[in-house]
Amino acid sequence: MNEIILADADREGETMTARVIRYDQEQRRLELAVPNTTVVFTLYGDGDRFTGALGGRSYYWDAPRAESAKKRVKR
């Protein structure tokens, strides 16, 4: 996962692309960088949705859900 698209929480339809620097599963934290800038910021979450703010704007990213494995039928 190199880049993700963040949604603006207050402006429907507006997005921002960010590059993932690090994911800390224990702290439930994503460290992100804005491409072509020196801006680095952090989103915090519960594993499904990560939220944070940058420059007075709030952003969120919904992590993709894991595909459930097909159940095997025992014969």
Secondary structure, 3 states (H helix, E strand, C coil): CCEEEEEECCCCCCEEEEEEEEEECCCCEEEEECCCCCCEEEEEECCCEEEEEECCEEEEEECCCCCCCCCCCCC
